[in-house]
Amino acid sequence: LLRARSAKGLKNKRLKYARQLLEDDQQKYLQALNVSISGYISDKLNLGNAELTTVEIQKLVKEHQLDETVFNNVIELLEEMDRYRFTGIDLPKENRNILFDKTSDSLNRMGKVF
């Protein structure tokens, strides 16, 4: 219960850290964004600290009867991040900013359905 209550503060710290990495190494930046999302979900549902996969998130959405629309957007966002993380395709700075904004928006939407 305490962990779920502190999720918002931790979310903000993780996003702040990701913002600091925006101009740095792309892999670290994308990893930080991913951890922002998976960490928030883990905190809200009192799960372990490991990164959640999209399959695990889909399962949790059904188990906890969460808003599928919100979480489908989250899953698409995580898949987009993974494409850049694991293919080595360069992510231009302006796209990094867009990805950051999408992540922040998704986290705020999730906060409304938990």
ABEGO torsion letter per residue (X at the ends): XAAAAAAAAAAAAAAAAAAAAAABBAAAAAAAAAAAAAAAAAAAAGBBABBBBAAAAAAAAAAAGBBAAAAAAAAAAAAAAAAAAAAGBBBBAAAAAAAAAAAAAAAAAAAAAX
